[in-house]
Amino acid sequence: MTATRIAGIVLIVLGLAGFFTGGFSFTKNTEKAQLGPVELSVKERESVNIPQWLSIGAIVAGVVVLVVGARKP
């Protein structure tokens, strides 16, 4: 497999994952205060939404890369 085919497949897979999941979330630990031996920390859950147009664009770009990569000798 050439690098262009791998890049095309990766773009398609990432585009499909973004399209079907709609985004991802993660937990962020932050230290709010430290009073002597007592330490206050907060776990915040943040989410990142992936726009559908971006996912569809990644799928289209992956298909284009695969087609262009297949045409090269």
Secondary structure, 3 states (H helix, E strand, C coil): CCHHHHHHHHHHHHHHHHHHHCEEEEEEEEEEEEECCEEEEEEEEEEEECCHHHHHHHHHHHHHHHHHHHHCC
